[in-house]
Amino acid sequence: MRRGRVRVSYASAMTDGGTAPSSVPAGGRRRAERPTRTTDRELDTSRVPRPSLQSRGWRIAALVLALALALTWLVWYAMTPERLPTTTKVVNANGVVGTPLYVGMFAAPGDLGRTLRISGVQVHTTSDVDLEVTPLLCRRGTIGVTTQPDQFCADLVDPEGQRLVGGDSIVVRVEADEAALAVIDRVRIAYREDIRWDTQPAGNQQAIVTIAGRS
């Protein structure tokens, strides 16, 4: 007997009123999925820009430069007060041995508008003999040449540590024990004014003093 091949085909069929095959996967273990992590932007500091070392270095350099400029200006201001008045006047003064002679060297104008705290007055004198030259502060008065300064000055004091204002003057007292000829150069006043200080020439160019002997 001859055997033949039987071909069988399988197909899914749907009948009226039936249901479609279930698409639900077969039961078993499901692979856990990692939950998505949300980031709170208000708490996230990773987005905040941080200053670089280079920008910080520039800021420090700019600050140091600004401080250096301010300090330089302050030193310049402190050491450059307004110049004191000077003149080209030459004073000729005559006296006698044994009598102090007072010669005006600098007269502060009434409208000076400044208050100077005097540290000292420098006087340079050239003379053919030894003599004594002493700077003094004449308060509220000026002197040309005299042997009686009380007639012109409200007070006559050592200028060191004193205040000089408009209307005051600097004079020198010349004393000699023998006949003399002296040239007194323009005085230099060391002073402080608020935070400023300096030593500056002031007043007349020079005074030529002749001291005659007693006959």
Beta strands, then each sheet from edge to edge (+ up, - down):
strand 1: 90-96
strand 2: 101-107
strand 3: 116-122
strand 4: 125-127
strand 5: 132-139
strand 6: 145-146
strand 7: 155-157
strand 8: 163-164
strand 9: 169-175
strand 10: 180-193
strand 11: 196-212
sheet 1: 1+ 11+ 10- 3+ 8-
sheet 2: 1+ 11+ 10- 4+
sheet 3: 6+ 2- 9+ 5- 7+
end
